[in-house]
Amino acid sequence: MAFDAFLADRIRQQLKEKRIFFDELSMMGGLCFKVDNKMLCGIHFDKKFGDNLLMARVGKTVYEAELEKPNCLPMDFTGRPMRGYIFVTPEGFDADEDLSYWLDLCLAFNPLAKASKPKKKAK
């Protein structure tokens, strides 16, 4: 199943309202939003959960505290959670204020995040 296009539009709109320049990247059936060539957040359809989840890159400093909130799950693709990244269930970003909270948290961490190394192109 593809990612939630309505959620993608909501994220785009809020980033534009915040005057944030961003890029988008389709990844494994989901969508990733990048700021300064670093992952900010994304949308992932989770088959186990059965719905679209917001991927939030919040950093290791606030990771534990945010995971204690309702509607937050560890981001786990491989059976091992990725510290600094969380999934937020739809109830956690349904209201525009809630989505804005998560985007602001991601934007606060973004300047501290490391960009992934560019992949070398095959010859």
C-alpha positions in Angstrom: 0.0 0.0 0.0 1.2 3.5 -0.8 1.7 6.3 1.7 -1.1 8.6 2.7 -1.2 11.5 0.1 -3.4 13.6 2.4 -0.8 13.5 5.2 1.9 14.3 2.7 0.0 17.4 1.6 -0.5 18.4 5.3 3.2 18.1 5.9 4.0 20.1 2.8 1.6 22.8 3.8 3.0 23.2 7.3 6.6 23.3 6.1 5.7 26.0 3.6 3.9 28.0 6.3 7.0 27.7 8.4 9.0 28.9 5.4 11.2 25.8 5.4 12.8 24.8 2.1 12.5 21.0 1.8 13.0 18.1 -0.7 11.0 14.9 -1.0 12.3 11.4 -1.7 10.2 8.3 -2.3 11.6 5.4 -0.3 10.3 1.8 -0.1 6.7 2.7 -0.7 6.9 5.7 1.7 7.9 9.3 1.4 10.7 11.1 3.1 11.0 14.9 3.7 14.5 16.3 3.8 15.8 19.6 5.0 19.4 20.6 4.3 20.0 17.2 2.7 19.1 15.5 6.0 16.0 13.4 6.7 13.5 15.4 8.7 10.4 13.1 8.8 8.5 10.7 6.6 5.4 8.7 6.0 5.5 4.9 6.2 2.7 2.4 5.8 3.3 -0.2 8.5 1.9 -3.6 7.6 2.0 -4.8 11.2 0.2 -1.7 12.5 -2.1 -1.6 9.5 -1.9 2.2 8.9 0.3 5.1 7.9 2.8 6.2 10.5 4.7 9.5 10.8 8.4 8.8 11.0 10.0 11.5 13.1 13.7 12.1 13.4 13.9 13.7 16.9 17.4 12.9 18.0 18.7 10.8 20.9 18.4 13.6 23.5 14.5 13.6 23.5 14.0 10.1 22.1 13.2 8.4 25.4 10.9 11.1 26.7 8.9 11.2 23.4 8.5 7.4 23.4 6.7 7.6 26.7 3.9 9.7 25.1 0.8 8.0 23.8 0.7 7.2 20.1 4.5 6.9 19.9 6.4 3.7 18.9 10.1 2.9 18.4 11.0 3.0 14.7 11.8 -0.6 14.0 12.3 -1.9 10.4 14.7 -4.7 11.1 13.8 -6.0 14.6 16.1 -3.4 16.2 14.8 0.1 17.1 16.7 3.0 15.6 17.4 5.4 18.5 16.6 9.0 17.7 13.7 8.0 15.3 10.2 7.3 16.3 6.9 6.4 14.7 3.8 8.4 15.6 0.4 6.7 15.1 -2.4 8.6 13.3 -4.1 9.6 16.6 -0.8 11.4 17.4 -0.8 13.7 14.4 -4.5 13.9 13.5 -4.9 17.5 14.7 -2.9 20.2 12.9 -1.4 21.3 16.2 -0.1 17.8 16.9 1.4 17.5 13.5 3.0 20.9 14.0 4.5 19.7 17.3 6.2 16.8 15.6 7.5 18.9 12.7 8.9 21.5 15.1 10.6 18.8 17.1 12.2 17.4 13.9 13.2 20.9 12.8 14.8 21.6 16.1 17.0 18.4 15.8 17.8 18.9 12.0 20.7 21.3 12.5 22.4 18.8 14.8 21.8 15.8 12.5 24.4 14.4 10.3 23.7 14.2 6.6 24.2 10.8 5.0 27.2 10.5 2.7 26.3 10.8 -0.9 26.3 7.5 -2.8 28.8 7.1 -5.6 27.3 6.7 -9.0 28.0 3.5 -10.8 30.0 3.9 -14.0 
